[in-house]
Amino acid sequence: MKILDSTITRDALPFPELIDALREMFVEGCHVPLRHNHKIATGSDESDEGTVLIMPAWQDGRYLGIKTVNVFPGNAALGLPGLHSTYVLYDARTGAPLAQLDGNEITSRRTAAASALAASYLARKNASRMTLLGAGRVGSLVPQAYRAVLPIREVDVWDAIPAASKRLVARLNELGFHARVADNLPESVAHADVVTCATLATEPVVCGEWLAPGSHLDLIGSFTPAMREADDACFTEATLFVDTPEAFQKSGDLLGPLQRKVVADPERWPTLEMLCRGQALGRANDTERTVFKAVGTALEDLAAAALVYERCVRV
């Protein structure tokens, strides 16, 4: 079994190729069971516990992959990262292990790439201005991913930690973007073609009244019922899309509006799979406001891991 570290994994996932691999996997499809979620006691105090997430996916006769994500909040007191993730890729014909990959790189890069893939259908083709909320691991990758599908040039960055915004702005300018800190967030959002939220917020950080006609709102940070990035007005008078139907069970961004009947008929919302297969239309015109809500899927992990393996091992 090959061991592919974070550098190898990252370098084998350039965004143009990764976005194409995700699109192909959504078209072809694969088996994606519900993820396992287990609590792990870490000491005598019952409140001090970790969470293990196990996310399998496979294509018959090709690849089988399993991502393990260990979330241990108490690690902060030990000076350790709170999240560790690994990905193991197997031959689906024999069950033989093929490679172990860096799960953090797989997750962050496929998340940004899926966001860009959706935007290729939902944002205006001439979209050039982005407001990015969240300067963490995933958020920092979103402008680069979007640049693979749209002419994004200007990026305003907002983060709850101002120093993080400044660091990312400096990095984006080095990469050829015209980036700046969003000192006035409502004004920045109002002038943006694309607004991306990649935060861990539990209260809305973007308001629907700020969004301009024709804009695309991308929500990729809220992946539990307790998390929320957008207020109810973001969903009214907009065309709504999700990555998978699991978004309606996992995300506080959708659970609240559904309960309050701000939005309805979740079974009729087009998915990213439907967009990729041509079974649903994307943006209809330049004045339509679109919203995409993602919580992630093991299908994307499998597509990314297979791409790394084929670029690094099966050459």
N, C-alpha and C positions, 0 to 999 in steps of 0.2 A: 504494500500500500504506500502510495506517495504521500509525503507530508508537504503541503503547500502553505507557506507562512503568509503573513499579512501582506508583505511586499509583493510576493508572487501573485497572490490572489488579486490584489488591487491593480497591478500592472496588466493583468490578463482581462480586465473588465473595462476597456475604453467605452465611453457611453454610446457612440454610434453603433458599435457591434452589440452591446448589451441590450439596447432598445430594440434592435432587430430580433435578437434572440427571444426577448419577452413577447414581442408581437407574434413570432412564430409559435411559441409555446401556447399562447392564448388561442391561436387558431387550431393547433393540433389537439390541445387538451391533454390532461393527465389526471390521475387519481389523487384527490386531496382529501383525506379524512379530517375530521375535526381534530384540532390540536389537543394534546394532553396537558393538563395543568395540575401540578402537585405542589403542596406546601412541605417544606423541609425545616424541621426544628434545628436551630443552631446553638441552643444553650438551654439553661433551666427556665429562662423567661419565655413563656409561650408567645409573647408578642414579638420576640426576636426570632424571626423566621425568614427563610428564603423561599423563592418560587422557582420551580423548574418547569419550563415549557418544552414540549417535545412535538416537533412539526414534521411529519412524514409526507412524501409525495413520490409518485413513480409513474413512468410510462412503460406499458407492457413491452417486454422484449428489448428495452433500452437501458434506462437508468432508474435507480431507486436512491433517494436521498433522505436523510434525516438530520434536521437541525435541532440542536439542544441549546436552549438559552437558560442560563442560571442568573436570576435576579436576586441579589442579596444586599438590601439597603444598608444593613449594618456594617458593610465593608468600609464605609466612609470613615468610621471611627478607627479603623485599622490602617488607614492610608492606602486602601486598595480600591480598584474600580468596582462599582456596584453591579456591573453586568459582564458576564463572560459567555461567549457563544462559539460553538464549534459546528462544523458541517461535515458529515461523512457521506461520501458518494459510493454507491455499490453498482455492480452489474446486475440489472434486474432479471437477467436470464439465469444466473447462477447464485446470486446473493454474495458473490465475492467482493470484498472491499477494494475499491479502486484508489481513493484518495481522501485525505482529511484536509479540509480547507479552513481558513479563518472565517468564522461565522459573523463576526462584526463587520468585516469588509463586505461579505456577501449581502448582509441585511441592509447596510446603509446605501450601498451603490444600487442595488436592485430597487430600493424604495424611491430614490431620486429618479432612476430611469423609468419606473412605472409612472411616476408623476409626469415626466416629459412625454412619455408615450400617450397618455391621456390627453395632454395639451396639444399634441399633434392633430387630434381630432376636434378639440373643443375650444382652443384659443384662436383668435384671428391670425391669419397667415402672416400678417405684417406686424405682429406684436413685437415690440422692441423694448418696452419699459416694464420692469418687474419690481414689485415691493415684496421683500422677503422678511417674514416674521419668524425669527428663530435662527440663531447662528451656531447651532450645535453640529454634531457629527453629520446628520442627514441634511439639515438646512444648508450647510456650507457647500454641499455638493450640487444642490438644485440648479443654480445658475449654469454650471458647466453642462449638466444633463440637458437643460432646456436649449442651450446653444446648439446642440446637435440637431434640433428639429425646428427651431424658430430663430429669427434674427435678433435675439436679446442682446442689447448693448448697455442699457442703463439699469443699474440695480441699486435700489434703496434698501438698507438693512436696518432692521429693528430687533433688539433682543432685550429681555428683562435685565440682563447684565450689560450695561453700556460698554464696558471694556471688551466684551465679546464681539459686539457690533463693530468696534473700531478695528479689532484684529482681523475680522473677516473682510471688512472694507479694504484694508491694506492688501490682503491676499488677492481679492478679486481684481483690484487695480493692477496687480502684477500679472494677472492672467489676461489682461486686455479689456476688461470691462470698465465702464465709467461708473464707479461705485461711490456711494456716500452714505453716511449715517442718516437715518430717517428721524430727524429731530421733531418733525410735526407729522405724526403717523396718519391722522385723518386726511391731511393734504396730500401726503405721498400716495395713499391708497386711491384717492380720487383721481389722480393722474396716471395710474398704473394700467397697463394692458393686462397684466397677469399679477395676481396677488397669491402668494404661497405662504401657508402657515405650517411650520414644522416645529411646534413648541410642545411643552408638557403642561400647558395651561389647564386649569380647572374652571376658569371663568373666561367668557369671550374676550378675545384680544382684537377682533375685527368686527365692525358693525356694518350691516347692510346699507345703511344710509350713506356710508362713505363710498360705496362701490359705484363706478361709472357704468353707463350703458355700454354694452359690448365687451365688458371685462370678463376675465375668467378667474374664478376663485378656486384655489387648489388647497384642500384640507388634508394633511397627511400626519398630523401630530396626535390626534385624539383616537386612541385605540382601546380605551376602557370606558365603561359607563360613567366613571367619575371625571373624565377629562372632557374639556370643551374649548373650542377655539373661536367659534362663530356664533353670533346672536341669531335670533329667529328671523330677523329681517333679511339676513343673507340668503335665505331660502325662498322668500316670497318673490314672485314675478321673475323667477329664474328657471332655467332648464337644468334638471338635476340628474347626476350620474354617480355610480359607485364602482369601486373595483370589483367587489363580489357581494352577494347578498348577505354575507356575514357582517358587513358594516352595520346593518340594522340591529344586530344583536350586541355589537361590541362598543360602538361609539356613542359617547354622550352628546356629540354634535347632532346625531340623528334621533336618539331615543327621546330626548326632551321635546323637540319639535313634533315628533310623531305622537307623543302622549298629549301634547297641547293642541293637536290637530292643526298645527301650522302647515304641515305637509301631510300627504296621504298617499295611499296606493303604492307602497314600497315595491310591491311585486311588478310594478310597471316601469320602474326606473331602469334605464339601460345600464348594462355592466360593461366593463372594459373588454371582456371577452366578446360581447355582442358588437362593440365598435370595431374590434380587430377583425371579426369575421364578416363585417359588412351587414350584420343583421339589425343594426340600429344606425340612425343618422347621427352625426355629430352636430357641430354648430350649423345653424340654418342660415344666419345672416350676420352682418357686422354689428348690428345693434343688440342682438340677443345677449343676455347675461347668462353665463354657464357656471355651474358649481360641480366639482368633482370631489367626492369623499372616499378616501382609501384607508384601509386598516391593514393591508398586506395579506399575502397568501403564500403558502408553501410552493405553489406553482412557480412563483417568481424566483424563489430560492433555488429550485431545481434547475430552472433555465440558466441562472447565473453560474451555478456549480458545474453544470455540463459544459458551458462555454469555457470556463477556466480549464477544466480537464482536457478538453479537445485542443485548446491552444497551447497548453503546457506539456501535455503527456502524449497525446495522440497526434504527433506532428509527423 
